Amino acid sequence: MPDSMPPPACYRLRLPGPTEVPERVRQAIARPVVNHRGPVFRATLAHAETLIQPVLGTSNRVLFFAASGTGMMEAALVNSVAPGERLLIVCQGQFGERFTSIARVLGAAVDTFDVPWGEAVDPAALAVRAAQQNYRAIVLIHNESSTGVATDLGAVGAALRGNPALLIVDSVSGLGGIEMCQDEWGVDIVVSASQKALMCPPGLGLASVSAKAWQVVNQPDRTPSFYWSFPKALAAVEKSETAFTAPVSLVSGLCEALEMIHQEGLAHVLARHARLSSALRAGGAALGLASFGAAASASPTVVAFMVPESLDGGKIVRALYQDYGSVIAGSRNRLAGRVIRIGTMGALNEGTILTDLSHLEAVLASMGHRTTPGAGLVAASAALHTGN
Ligand SMILES: *Cc1c(COP(=O)(O)O)cnc(C)c1O
C-alpha cells in the first residue's frame, strides 16, 4: 500500500516506539488545553512527577521538556559536558553511536567503549576502562533498541561506584518496561521520553538529575545552551511549571498512563514485559526466527529477530503491514535487512504477541518459509503458561 493512502482499518502499531497509546491515555490527551502556568496544569505536572519518581526509583526532581528522546540525550550531555572534556561512551548499537555523534557535535573528547552489537556490556571491564582516564561522564544506553539487548544497570552502577565520573543513562526504551532504581544504582542522569513503555504519543521528554550531577551541571564551564538548561528547568519545576510552554496535553496523557501503571502495579508491569517478550522470542524461534543478541541480556521491551538467510527483512516488514496492518520495524543501520524488531513495551497483553506470531507465520509462509502450522503460537503459549 503506498504511503499516501490511509492506514488500513486494522492498524497495529507494534514498533519499538512509538507504541500504541491506550484509549484512556488518548481520552486524557483530548481534554481541553489549559494554561501552562495555571493551577490545573501545575497540579497535573506535580502529579506526573510524583507518579514517575517510583518508576525511576528516585527522589530527584524530574525535569520535563517538549522533546523527543534524542533531544533529551543532547540535553543530558549539554548540561554536563564542557567542550574538550573527556567522555566514555558505551557503543553497542545504533543509540550508543548516536550519543557519540551528539558528544562530538558538542566538542567533547570522546572515547568509546565498544561492545559487539548484540552483546551485553561487561560491567567489570567497563569499570576498568573507566578508571584509566579522568572522565567527566560514562554514558550508556539502558536498553539498546537496535539490537534488543538490555544492560544490567544495577551491576554497572555497582562496578562504577567510587568513580568520580557521572553515570549518564538513556532509558528511552527502558523506563516503565524495565526496572530502574536510579538512586540505589547510582545513576546520575536518566533521560527518557513518552512514546515507548510510557504509552504516550511522542513529544514529551524527561530527565532526572542526581545531587552529584547538579554539582557538575552548576559548574560555569558547561556547554552554553538556552532551551536545554537543567538549572532553568529545575527553577521552573519548583513552581510546578516548565521553563517554556509545556506540551500540556501530553503531560495529562502521561499522568493517565502512570495511573494505569500504578493501578496494575509497577512490579506486575515489569514482570509482564519480561514474560511477554520471552514468549514472543520462544514463538519466533519455533518459526525459525532466532533472536538476535545475547540470550542472557535479552531486552524485555524490544525483540529483535534474525531474518533467515533466504529472506529479506524489509520485505517481511512491508508484507506484515500490507496484509495485516501490523507495523513492525526493520533496521536502519548495519543490520538492515538482517534483523526485524517488534516492540514489547507499553500496553500489550498475551493476545498482542499471539497475534504478532500468527501474522508472522502467515507472512513467512507466503515467502516460502513454511513451518508447522501454529508452531509459533504453540511455543509462545507453552512459554506463557510455564511462566518462562
Ligand atoms: C527511541 C529511542 C531514542 C529516541 O529517539 P527519538 O526518535 O529521538 O525519540 C533514544 N534512545 C533509545 C535507546 C531509543 O530506543
The ligand as an SDF file (V2000), in Angstrom:
LIG
                    3D

 15 15  0  0  0  0  0  0  0  0999 V2000
   13.6510    5.6000   20.6440 C   0  0  0  0  0  0  0  0  0  0  0  0
   14.9690    5.8060   21.2980 C   0  0  0  0  0  0  0  0  0  0  0  0
   15.5500    7.0720   21.4090 C   0  0  0  0  0  0  0  0  0  0  0  0
   14.9190    8.3470   20.9790 C   0  0  0  0  0  0  0  0  0  0  0  0
   14.5470    8.5250   19.7380 O   0  0  0  0  0  0  0  0  0  0  0  0
   13.6620    9.7690   19.2850 P   0  0  0  0  0  0  0  0  0  0  0  0
   13.2800    9.3170   17.9380 O   0  0  0  0  0  0  0  0  0  0  0  0
   14.5140   10.9510   19.3070 O   0  0  0  0  0  0  0  0  0  0  0  0
   12.5320    9.8890   20.2670 O   0  0  0  0  0  0  0  0  0  0  0  0
   16.7360    7.1970   22.0910 C   0  0  0  0  0  0  0  0  0  0  0  0
   17.3340    6.1370   22.6210 N   0  0  0  0  0  0  0  0  0  0  0  0
   16.8130    4.9160   22.5440 C   0  0  0  0  0  0  0  0  0  0  0  0
   17.5230    3.7800   23.1830 C   0  0  0  0  0  0  0  0  0  0  0  0
   15.6120    4.7070   21.8800 C   0  0  0  0  0  0  0  0  0  0  0  0
   15.0930    3.4900   21.8030 O   0  0  0  0  0  0  0  0  0  0  0  0
  1  2  1  0
  2  3  1  0
  2 14  2  0
  3  4  1  0
  3 10  2  0
  4  5  1  0
  5  6  1  0
  6  7  2  0
  6  8  1  0
  6  9  1  0
 10 11  1  0
 11 12  2  0
 12 13  1  0
 12 14  1  0
 14 15  1  0
M  END
$$$$
